[in-house]
Each structure stands twice: as C-alpha cells, then as structure tokens.
Amino acid sequence: MFGYIVQRILAAIPVMGFVALFVFLLLRLTPGDPAAILAGDTATPEQLEAIRESLGLNDPIFTQFFRWVGQLLQGDFGTSILSGKPVIELIGDRMEPTISLALTTIILSVTIAVPLGVVAAWKQGTLIDRFVMLLSVLGFSVPVFVIGYLMISLFSMELKWFPVQGFRPIGEGLGDFLHRIALPTFTLTLLYIALIARITRTSMLEILGDDYVRTARAKGLPESRVLMRHALRNCSVPIITVIGIGFALIISGVVVTESVFNLPGLGRLTVDAVLSRDYPVIQAVILLASLIYVVINLLIDIAYVLLDPRIRYT
Amino acid sequence: MTDQTAAIRPPGRVSPLARTREIVLSSPLVTIAAVILVLVVLSALLAAWIAPHDPVRLTPSQRLKPPSETYWLGTDAFGRDLFSRIIYGGQISLVVGVAAAIVAVISGLMLGLLAGYIRWIDAVLMRMVDGLMAIPSILLAIAIVSLWGASLWTVLVAITIPEVPRVVRLVRSLVLAAREEPYVEAAIAAGTPPFLIMRRHLVPNTVAPLIIQGTYICASAILTEAILSFLGAGINPETPSWGNIMAEGRIYFQINPGIVLWPGLVVSVAILSINLLGDAVRDALDPRMAKRGIER
C-alpha cells in the first residue's frame, strides 16, 4: 500500500514536468522576443534589458528551463505586467470565489447526478432514462455561458429571486454567500451533471447484469438494498474517476461562469490577463490548475485502494 | 471485367450511401438532427444569398431594435442585422469544427500508431499526453491566443492542440488490442515491414472509432471557439462568429437579451445535432462502444 502510494507520487512528477516544459516552450516558440512579451507593450529598453537579464535569455535553453523550474519550486511565479505585483499574490487574492464555486458545484452535481444515473440504469429504456440521456447530451452541447445567461434572464430578471452578479465571501454570512453563489453553481452544475450521470448510468448498467446482483435479488433483498449495497458500491471506482477527469472541465467552466456572473475569481483574473496580454499571470494559472488536476487524480488513484478491496497494489 | 469484380463483392457490405440513410433514419431525433445540420451548413455556404442584410454594415440609427419585418431578430448595438450576422457566423464555426476534427484525427492517428507500435516512443509520448491532458483545454487555448495574437489560424491551433491527446490515446488502445490479433502476429512473423503492417492491418481497425471521435471533436471545437470568442480571446471581433456576436451582446443583455440568446440557441442546436449524429454513427458502426459509453 505504502509502496503503491510512493509509486503513484513518483509517476505524477514527470507529468508535471511535461506541463512545465510545455508552458515554457509555448513562450519560447512564440515569434518575437520573450522579454518583450513578458514586459508588455509599454516597456522601456532598460526594462527589457532587465527582464532579459533576469530570465538569462543569453544562456543555453536547458539552463533557462531548469532555472525557471527552480524559481517555480520556490514559489516565484514572476511579476504581473499589468499591476506589477508578484503573480502569486494576485492568485492568492482571487482563490476564494473560484474554490467556493468549484466546491459547491461538485457537491451539488454529485448529489444530483449519481441518483439520476442510478435511476436511469435501473429503469433502462423508460422515459426517465431517455430524459437523463438527453440531459447529458445537452450538457455537452450547450455552451456554459448560454446556460448562465438563460439563468440570469429567468431567475434574476423575470423572477428576481437571485442577484444578477457578484460574490460575497462565506465569512460574511452563509445565507448571503449561498444566495449569490446559487446561480453560478446551478449553471456549472448542469454541465457537470451530464458527465457524471452518464458514467454512473453506464457502469450501473454493466453491474446490474452481473451474477451477484441477480443472486441478491433472488434471495429476496429489497430493491433499494440491491441498488445501493450491491450495485452502486461497485460503481464507485468509475464514478470517482470521472469526477477527477471532469475536474479539468470544471476549471474551464469556472473561467467562463466567473465572467458571466462577474465573480472576482481566478477565471476573471485569467480573462483580464488575456485582454492585457499579461502572460505571467496566464502561465501561473495554467501551472496551478494543472497541478491541482494532477494532485486530485493522484488522490483518486490512492482512493481506489481504499474503496475497492479487490484492487491491491504492492 | 469490371462487372465481375463488382459481382464478387462480399455479401453484407452496404454502400456508404445506404449506410448513411440507415443511420439518419434510425430514430426521429437523429433525422431532425441531420436536417438541422444540413440547414446550418447550407445557410453558411449560401450566406451571401440568404442573408437579408450586410452583416458588417453599421446603421447607427437602427441600434438595438427589437425584431421587426426588416430585421427578423432585431439589431445589435451598432445597428447590424442580427439574423444576417448569425447566418454568416456559421461559416467560421463550421470551418473551425471541420478543420479541427480533420487535423486532430490525422495527427492523433499518426502519433497513436507510433505509440502503439514502438515501445520507447510509447513511454515518452504517453507522458507528454498525460501532461497535455492535465492542462484545462480552455486555459491552454487562452494562453496560445494571448501569446500568438488573435487570428483564425491561432484560434484553430489553440483549439486543435488540446484535442490531439485524446485521439492519440484512443488510437493507441486500438493498436495495442489489434496487435494481439493472429493476423497481425502472422504478418510480423512473415517479416512484413512495420509501415505496411500499420497501413494494411492497424489503420483499418481505427477508422470507425476515429469517424465517431471526429464528430465529437467537431462539436467540441465549435463549442470551444464560441467560448474563446465570448471571453475575448477569439478571432477578430469584426468577423461575425457565433461567439463574437454573443460577446458583443453581453453588455446589452438587460436591454436586448436576444443578441446573446439567439446565437446561443443556434450554436447549442448545431452542436447538439452533431453530437446526436455522432451517437447514431457510433451505435451503427460499433455496438460494443455504445455499451461502454465511450468517453468524449
């Protein structure tokens, strides 16, 4: 068990290495002077020279890469062009709305999507099943911001149940926090439900045909017990896997949703950075998002062993 | 002679046309999706003849008008006809969707073949694929566009790169499975050069899944283009694309929600149709895959 965990952690390191290499090469392969890109349009020749010096652009490219990775490992993500502040500080300021939105979305969509998928598989071919399947194709087809604007026009402008935009930290009262994060969460949840409900349904379908489910039914166990204890439990591995894979989807969705609802999170930070071509910020957000993705999937790999005693790695 | 070769065609092989008809008619929903898709493609191709107004001409006196006889869906903040803009916008979306699907499938096929067949390439390539897949696709596309500047080419590259790893993984797994087949082992034993083995025995195994994956990539590329344009990281705002129209309509949402919602409806319905057709093709070509619910 311990060996397995160590092995998974070691396997995650080269993945992050390639992410860093890719982000590094992206800047170097851009036509033009990397220093000019990092300094922005208004930089003076002296500033350019200073950046060139600090990046060591005259050194061999390998030296440059490893020095850059060394700086990253010490938490030095560079300086924002727009505000002149360290990027890591900007990111720290913008974390809360993004984490709040991601967490509320994951919680809400798992609570809705798993039962939906179970029922769809249980009642395969019925109206409920078709509805769930249609919902999940819709989730892959409708752009998040279209859902967001539909929510705004229905719940904010027509019914006036929720505010159109804005964010309130959870520290300033749970009620206000929930009231303001509700619409963004519903928006993003619709997208995520599609993914999870689909996988839950598929893996349930496979398991419901298995012998031990038939045995459980044959010995007269109540249907709810068959579904929950025998079937759903064995689906946990694929469901957890897709929650991890879907995390990349959530990050993409968060960027868009934050723009629609004007939440001051990492997504807004990134979009503002695009408009001002503030590459150090974009680069840091990518590295951070990928790191979180890799760590979450690492935790999920480890969770397999705990969830499914059949999986044994030594 | 030619008649004879046609006559000895193996039984059970249906012509592509008959196959297409069979798929399109497989369920009413799929038929509707196919009709919608044909309409969208035709209106984009024939935009110059269909669109009632010039999509880029500014008419300041007609700003933000509600739908009327002259302007079927109303006008935007610059007095441009929304309906005409949506018709023209389809051109960009379709170009992006089709081009991204073709490029991603071809490059993914080549890399996947190499990875599946040659051990040491596999080890390196798969780590790269893992790394690339760890980067959320929208963020990656945003980074590329912000570095290289917004143009149709950059957007195309930015949308295609995140799609390639998924194709590589798919092809690799298909190749690994096909390699175990007796006919491939026989070919290896007979000393057939690797290139011929790939072309003759491995590539044909990937065709059906790649067609299906291609339709999903097309749908997802159109979606990503809309999102990028919406975020202001897409193609030049002057060119009407579905995402651009919505991006410009954002600030006027409370005055005229139609500027966001109409293109939103069109893009959603178009992507939904492609996805439904993809599902139908999948069910027809590879029933096993339908059961497994292949990932998109």
Contacts between the chains, C-beta under 8 A, distances in Angstrom:
chain1	res1	chain2	res2	distance
A	14	B	127	5.0
A	14	B	131	7.8
A	15	B	127	6.5
A	15	B	130	4.6
A	15	B	131	5.1
A	15	B	134	5.9
A	16	B	131	7.5
A	16	B	134	7.6
A	17	B	131	7.4
A	18	B	127	5.7
A	18	B	128	5.3
A	18	B	130	7.1
A	18	B	131	2.9
A	18	B	132	7.3
A	19	B	131	4.7
A	19	B	132	8.0
A	19	B	134	5.6
A	19	B	135	6.0
A	21	B	131	7.5
A	22	B	131	6.2
A	22	B	132	6.6
A	22	B	135	7.1
A	23	B	143	7.5
A	26	B	143	6.2
A	26	B	144	6.8
A	26	B	147	6.3
A	27	B	147	6.7
A	30	B	147	4.6
A	30	B	148	6.1
A	31	B	148	7.6
A	37	B	147	6.6
A	137	B	272	6.5
A	137	B	275	5.4
A	137	B	276	6.4
A	137	B	279	7.1
A	138	B	268	7.9
A	138	B	272	6.6
A	140	B	219	7.3
A	140	B	220	7.8
A	140	B	271	7.7
A	140	B	275	5.8
A	140	B	296	6.5
A	141	B	219	6.9
A	141	B	223	7.5
A	141	B	268	5.6
A	141	B	271	4.1
A	141	B	272	3.9
A	141	B	275	5.4
A	142	B	264	7.8
A	142	B	268	4.3
A	142	B	271	7.6
A	142	B	272	7.5
A	143	B	223	5.8
A	143	B	226	5.2
A	143	B	227	6.0
A	143	B	230	7.3
A	143	B	264	6.8
A	143	B	267	6.3
A	143	B	268	6.8
A	144	B	227	7.4
A	145	B	227	7.1
A	145	B	230	5.5
A	145	B	246	7.1
A	145	B	264	7.7
A	146	B	246	7.6
A	146	B	260	7.5
A	146	B	261	7.5
A	146	B	264	3.6
A	146	B	265	7.8
A	146	B	267	7.3
A	146	B	268	5.9
A	149	B	253	6.4
A	149	B	257	7.1
A	149	B	260	5.0
A	149	B	261	6.5
A	149	B	264	6.8
A	150	B	261	7.2
A	150	B	264	7.8
A	152	B	253	7.2
A	153	B	253	7.7
A	153	B	257	5.2
A	153	B	261	7.3
A	157	B	254	6.8
A	157	B	257	7.8
A	198	B	293	6.3
A	199	B	293	7.1
A	201	B	293	7.7
A	202	B	291	7.9
A	202	B	292	7.0
A	202	B	293	3.7
A	205	B	291	7.9
A	206	B	291	7.9
A	245	B	295	7.9
A	248	B	133	7.4
A	248	B	134	7.5
A	248	B	135	7.9
A	248	B	136	4.6
A	248	B	137	7.1
A	249	B	136	7.8
A	251	B	136	4.2
A	251	B	138	7.7
A	251	B	139	6.8
A	252	B	136	4.8
A	252	B	137	6.1
A	252	B	138	3.8
A	252	B	139	7.0
A	252	B	227	7.7
A	255	B	136	7.9
A	255	B	138	5.7
A	255	B	139	6.9
A	255	B	142	7.7
A	255	B	231	7.2
A	256	B	138	7.3
A	256	B	227	5.8
A	256	B	230	7.1
A	256	B	231	6.8
A	259	B	230	7.6
A	259	B	231	6.1
A	270	B	139	6.8
A	270	B	142	6.3
A	271	B	142	7.8
A	271	B	231	5.1
A	271	B	232	6.8
A	271	B	233	7.6
A	273	B	146	7.3
A	274	B	142	5.4
A	274	B	145	7.1
A	274	B	146	4.6
A	274	B	231	6.9
A	274	B	232	6.5
A	274	B	233	4.7
A	275	B	232	5.7
A	277	B	146	5.5
A	279	B	143	7.6
A	279	B	146	6.3
A	279	B	147	6.3
A	282	B	139	7.5
A	282	B	142	6.3
A	282	B	143	5.0
A	282	B	146	5.8
A	283	B	143	7.0
A	285	B	139	6.4
A	286	B	135	5.9
A	286	B	136	7.8
A	286	B	139	5.0
A	286	B	140	6.9
A	286	B	143	5.9
A	289	B	135	7.2
A	289	B	136	5.3
A	289	B	139	5.8
A	290	B	131	7.9
A	290	B	134	4.3
A	290	B	135	5.0
A	290	B	136	7.6
A	293	B	134	4.8
A	293	B	135	7.9
A	293	B	136	7.2
A	294	B	134	5.2
